[in-house]
Amino acid sequence: MKNKKILRNILIIAIVIYIIFVFVNQQKTLNEYSKNTEELSQQIASEKATNEELNQKKDDVNSLEFIEEMAREKLDMYFPNEKVFIDQGM
């Protein structure tokens, strides 16, 4: 009788220890997933901001003002009736 009680108590303690061990491991895993979720959310926000900037640049590239500005700056192109003054003091 006494041996059965001791055996039963040991079994109950072992089960409780196992449950606590499993719970702690699952909590660690959940914390890691939460951390990963936060990091991924930040990456998504950053990529969305970059995407918006690129979309704005894409829209700007197709504008007439941008094309004229690039032609003037990069290709030294001007309108036929336009006078260009170059500062020689530089």
Summary of the structure (lengths in Angstrom):
residues: 90
radius of gyration: 35.1
end to end distance: 105.4
largest distance: 113.1
contacts: 150
relative contact order: 0.04
helix: 80%
strand: 0%
